[in-house]
Amino acid sequence: MTYPSLLSAIYADYDRLLPAWEAEREKTKSMGVFAFLPDGYAASLTLTESQYTFWPISRVGAYLHSVGLTDDGYLDLLEGFESGEEFLVMIVESTGEREKQAVHIHRITRVGMN
């Protein structure tokens, strides 16, 4: 899967992922993200084949720093967060350059049609 196809699949599977994310949050007593790393999704054809794990916010910050990125702004995603309506994902995308990655953090909410 590519980053865009993975993100689309996450939105399409909102009804399954939201309760799973809420359960992880309750179990860890921590706000966090479902972290999707390239090794866990790049070779997958579907979301169900992909591997991901729940990372607490503190681990996200540590990861960003470890790959030379800042954590400026990502905590802004927590402002006005609608528990039970939204969840967070972090998708790490390989850029094709050795040891360089793009990190995308999203607040996922139900997409409706008007």
Rosetta blueprint (number, residue, H / E / L):
1 M L
2 T L
3 Y H
4 P H
5 S H
6 L H
7 L H
8 S H
9 A H
10 I H
11 Y H
12 A H
13 D L
14 Y H
15 D H
16 R H
17 L H
18 L H
19 P H
20 A H
21 W H
22 E H
23 A H
24 E H
25 R H
26 E H
27 K H
28 T H
29 K L
30 S L
31 M L
32 G E
33 V E
34 F E
35 A E
36 F E
37 L L
38 P H
39 D H
40 G H
41 Y H
42 A L
43 A L
44 S L
45 L L
46 T L
47 L H
48 T H
49 E H
50 S L
51 Q L
52 Y L
53 T E
54 F E
55 W E
56 P E
57 I H
58 S H
59 R H
60 V H
61 G H
62 A H
63 Y H
64 L H
65 H H
66 S H
67 V L
68 G L
69 L L
70 T L
71 D L
72 D L
73 G L
74 Y H
75 L H
76 D H
77 L H
78 L H
79 E L
80 G L
81 F L
82 E L
83 S L
84 G L
85 E L
86 E E
87 F E
88 L E
89 V E
90 M E
91 I E
92 V E
93 E E
94 S E
95 T L
96 G L
97 E L
98 R L
99 E L
100 K L
101 Q E
102 A E
103 V E
104 H E
105 I E
106 H E
107 R E
108 I E
109 T E
110 R L
111 V L
112 G L
113 M L
114 N L
